[in-house]
Amino acid sequence: YFLEQFRKVYISEHAKQVVQEQVHQRLATVLGLQDEDAVLGLVIQKIGRNLQSRASLEQVIKRTLALFHELAAGINIVHTSERSPHLIVSGRLLLKNETVKFIMANHAAPQFAFLQVPGYGKYRTQYYHTLGKLLFMETRGESKATFEEFMRPLESVVKALWEPCIGQSPEAACQFLRQPQCRLPLMGLLRDMRGLCLACTSTEPYLQLFNWLVDNPKNSAKSKICLLTRAADAYWEDFEVTTPLLKFMSELSYNKGQRITFDPNSPSGILLFREISSVLVTYGSRTVNRTHPYRDLYKEKYKGLACALEMYSHALQGNYTNFGVFEVYNDLSLASSMQLALQMGLAIPLSDLTAYIKSLKPYYLFLELATRQHMGRVLEMQTAALASVLCAVEEGLLSFESGVAMQACATVDNVVSFFYTHKNDTDEDGQAVRRYLSEQPQSLRRILQLMFSLVISGEFTSTWSMSRPLLGLILLHQTEFVSIKETLVAQQVEDKRAKLLTFFNELMEGVEDSLSTKNKDHFTRNLYQFAQQIRTSLV
């Protein structure tokens, strides 16, 4: 507790000052510490001792790792009475400390007993996240020798798990990985690699980790990263393995801060997406076809589905893969993974989607991306299945989670814009659009009715987000729009009917039969005015 409070006041990014003269004197008197480096050294020694000998005390390990992470990540503007303000990067100070050097050189050693506790998976991730920050701070701009030396313990685990699988059939590889002695090392490896991936905040460290995983790009089937598909195949029912596996792959595919920047001549973006697709199809196909009941529905089903959809969404929006390549070369990676991801969404009943909405947010992100970039593939679904997807979107519009509601609006906009643009085409897309509108005529009409209800009630706060899909829905279903207008007007008391009719007429004033940006912006202004008039005049 003392170290945590001391860190908040004197070391963390919230610190307004470091050890002033009075504190200097007191520390020198009691502990013989003369400066900030000596204080930091004492704190690090305590961290090292806790990690080695306090494994049975979870709260101690938790707070120790939090303190270690703060120290590694801290960048402070320091004020003292003796000199002008100056910048201290505490991570660089840590790298000079002998205890930290020992931890970095022996990070997987048996004396760090907390690594052997099965229930401490999240602490392993935080531990390697912290060490990764220090590692990449140390290796930046230098040779990769330091990185390779650090990775040796993880390399030995990968070799023990992967080398016996190379050249074997999927069944034989699964049989090997299912052996009891493989499970815990695999779980630990996945947690550790995710921690390191979290620490990759720029292109250089990310490429170091990626190249370590894809160590044989010319024969990618023998690269370390392929272990993940085999592991997903072997342990698809074991959420204690699949959850860290999917979370690691989600982090690996996440292009945060544009850290994933491959050379234009490199196939790395294609290889990464193919491995993500392979893991998704391997895990998802078994999960959606599972027949025996779940003991814990959230942990065994929905948490895994959410992680898998988040992973796939990161890959779709990562901007490091040219998806046109797959169709040109008849590679089914995109087609099979897209259909499987849609099936995974359909495996979630609407009641469960509402109940677990916080955990299943990635489903709505996936739907937005799929309908924006790959609507042609979405239309390959059966019309009844697509109608079920739009029912889930309809539920999303009613969600109290604002992010989900916004993504549901964007999804409707993507679908409606595609339908409007291709409804008269003679190609496959045009035929699919007309078939859907004829076989499921009420699907989009229900959403049109719901959106007007939300606008009039004021329950949806973003008029802009609502206006984009609403215009397309009105243009696609003009007869239904007239019917809604007449119904709402008829529901008003006599003296308010004329007002409401005027508001509806003004809503479409100057609006053309087009989904151009200019027309959408004009409709947005009209809708904003319409919503304001409704709320002030018809209350």
Secondary structure as UniProt FT lines:
FT   HELIX           2..6
FT   HELIX           7..11
FT   TURN            13..14
FT   HELIX           21..30
FT   HELIX           36..53
FT   TURN            55..56
FT   HELIX           58..73
FT   STRAND          75..78
FT   STRAND          86..89
FT   HELIX           90..95
FT   HELIX           98..105
FT   TURN            107..108
FT   TURN            110..111
FT   HELIX           113..116
FT   HELIX           118..120
FT   HELIX           121..139
FT   TURN            140..141
FT   HELIX           145..150
FT   HELIX           152..162
FT   HELIX           163..165
FT   TURN            166..167
FT   HELIX           170..177
FT   HELIX           180..198
FT   HELIX           203..213
FT   HELIX           217..222
FT   HELIX           224..226
FT   HELIX           227..234
FT   TURN            236..237
FT   HELIX           239..252
FT   HELIX           256..258
FT   TURN            264..265
FT   HELIX           268..288
FT   HELIX           298..302
FT   HELIX           303..316
FT   HELIX           324..328
FT   TURN            329..330
FT   HELIX           333..346
FT   HELIX           350..355
FT   TURN            356..360
FT   HELIX           361..373
FT   HELIX           375..378
FT   TURN            379..380
FT   HELIX           383..397
FT   HELIX           402..422
FT   TURN            423..424
FT   HELIX           428..439
FT   HELIX           441..457
FT   HELIX           463..476
FT   HELIX           478..491
FT   HELIX           494..507
FT   TURN            508..510
FT   HELIX           517..537
//
